[in-house]
Amino acid sequence: MATRRTFLGTSALALGAASTTAALGAATTPSGPYDFAAIAARLARPAPHRQVFGTSKLANANVLHYMLNALNAYQFDYGEGPGSLHAAGVCYGSAVALLVDDFAWQTYQLTSVQEKRADPVKLKTTATGNPYLAATSALDVRANRDDSHGLYHDESLTALVQRGASFFACNNALRGLATDIAVTYGTATAPVDVVLADLRRHLVPGALLVPAGDAAVNQAQEARFTLFVAAV
């Protein structure tokens, strides 16, 4: 027979479990400016090989160099052809500037901001926008692999996206960039949230916004991507 004490104890446990279940249910409801279905679909895209390149530093866009090398290795050296590697770049920290477009770079003086963040652009270019966005080749898939001006030496975001690469921008890092723009370095007079919303609207073509870069790296690994840390 249950005593009053055991009845009350059991009731408390049941209420606690119900509260926990309710809290978990609330916590797992997607929210925010994210297209989670698109993120999952991108990571699920069929490919024999999958590699995620995570970077917290712009480091003159070294991540693009590493991604290019991996794509070329599988396509040519292993002889598996185009599309054999799904290369995914996840940018967080000061690297997130890589994934905003020409308008954002021009409007918010991101070359200057990156210099002040001690993560400068070192690429020799006359571009006034994002110096890593525009193709440096004709994007011709028939190019010779050894042609230094051809597609297979083109480390631009545009060229890598054409070759099937994916990119993910960390919203936490984007907020940090917006804060530096609006507060720390004052390259805009708009409030942080306004700048952040504008940066989100001006991600480079093909990039998807994720809540946190480190979580996106984990999500990619759970989708059978191996990790290459490309921060340096």
N, C-alpha and C positions, 0 to 999 in steps of 0.2 A: 504494500500500500504506500502511495506517495505521501510524504509528509508535506506540511505547508512550506517547510524550508526547501525541500527538493523541488516542489512545484514552482516556487518563486525563482529558484536557481535555473531550472529548465526554461522557464518563461523568459528570464533575462538573456539566456544564451540564444534563444530563438529570436528575440527582438534584436539582439546584437548581430546575429547572422543576417536578418532581414535588412538591417541598416547598412551592413557591409555590402550586401548584394545590391541595394539601391545605389550606394555610393559608387560601386564598380560600374553599374549600368550607366550612371551619369558620366563617369570618367571616360568611358569608351565611346561616347557619342562624338563623332568627328565635328570639329568646329574650326573656324578661321578661314582665311582666304586660300585654301588649298584644294586642289583637284586630286583627291586621294585615289580615285579610280584611274585617272590618267597616269599617276605615279606607279601604281601597281601594274598597269598594262604595259608601261614602258619597261619595267624591270622584268616582266614576264615574256618579253619579246623573244621568240626562239633564236638561239645561236649556239653553235657547238661549244664555244668558249665565252666566258664572261669575266670581266675584270673591272673592278671599281678603283678609281684613282682619287684619293682624298687629299685635299690640300687646305691648310689654314693660312698659307702665305701666297701672295701673288707671285713672288720670286721670279719676276719677269715672265710669267706664264710657263714655267717649266713643266707644269702638268700637261700642257698641250704637246710638248716635245715627247714626253714619256708615252702619251697615248698614241701619237703618230708612230713611234718606234714599235709599239706592241702590235698595232694594226698592220704595219708593213711586215713584221716578222711572221705573223700567221698567214697573211695573204701570199707572201712571196717565199720566204725562207722555209717555212713548213709546207708550202705548196697547197694550202687549203682554200685559197681563193678569196675573193671579196665577200664580206659579210660573215666570215668565219669567227670573228671576235666582236662581241658587243662590249665596247669600251664606254664606261660611264664615269664622268667627272663630277665630283661633289666638292663645291667650293664653300668654305666657311671662313671665319676670321676675316683677315684683311684681303683674302683671295676673292671674296664675293664680288668685288669691283669688276673682276674679269667677266662676269655674266650680266652686266648691264650695257645697254646699247650706246650708240654714238650720241644720241640726244642727251642722255644722262651724263656722259663724260663731259660733253661741252657745257651743259647747263650748270653743273655742279663742280666744274673745274677739278675733275678727279685726278688728273695728272699731278696737280699741286697737292691735293689731299693725300694721295698715295705717297708722295715725297715726305709730307709731314708725318705720315704714319710709319715712316722708316721702312717702307715696302715699295720702293719706287719703280716706275717704268724705266727700263734700260734699253728697250728696243729702239733701234735707229729708224725713225719713221717720220713722215710729214703729216700723218693723220691727225686731225683735230678732234676726232672722237675716240672711240675705243680702239687702241692700236692693235688689238689682237683679233678683231672681228672680221675685217675684210679679207677676202681671198688674195693670196699672192701668186696664184696660178690661174690658168684658164679653166680649172676644175674638170679637165678632160680625163676621163677614166682610161683612155687609150694611151696616156702619156707613158714614156719609158720610166721604169723605176729609178734609173740612174740620172734622169734629167733633174738637175738641181732647181729648175724653175717650174717643174711639173707638179701635178697633184700629189705625188707621193713624197714630196719634200715640203708641202704646204702645211704649216702648223697652225693655220688660222682656225678660229671657231667655225667659220663658214665651211671650210673644206672638211673638217672632222665631222660636222653634222651631216654633210652630204655622204660621208662614208659610213654613216650609221651610228656615230657616237651620240651619247645622251649626256645632258648636263643638268645638275640640280643645284639650286641656289638656296642657301640657309637663310631663313627669315630672321633668326636671331642676329646673324652677322649683318644682314641688310639693315636692321634697326640700328646696329652699332655704327654702320656707315652713315645712316641718316642723322644720327646724333652728332657725329664728327662734322658733317656738312652744316647742320643747323646751329650747333652750339659750340663745339670745340674749336673749329676753324672758321666758322662763319662765312662759308661760301654760298649761303642762301639765307634769306631772311624769314622764310616760311617756318612754321613749327615742325618739330621732328615727325609727328604723325603724317603731316601733309607731304613732307619729303619722302617718307617711307612709302606712302601710297603711290607716289610718283615713280619711285624706283621699281616698285613691283610691276607697274604698268610698262616699264621699259627694260624688262629682261630681254636678253638676246633671243632671236628666234630659236625655238627648240629647247629652251631651258624651262624647267619646271620649279616652282617654289615649293620648298619643304620646310616644316617647322624648325627642324634642327639638323645641321649637317651631320653630326655624329650619329643621330638616329637614322638618317638616310643611309649612311655607310652600313649600319647594322642591318637595315632592311634589305639592302643590296646583297649583303653576305648571306642573309637568310634565303635569298633568291638564287643562291649558288654562284655569286660573284666572289672571286678572290680579291683580296685587298692589296693595293700598292700605295704606300704613303709617299705622296709626291710633293711634300711641303718644302723640300730644298732642292 
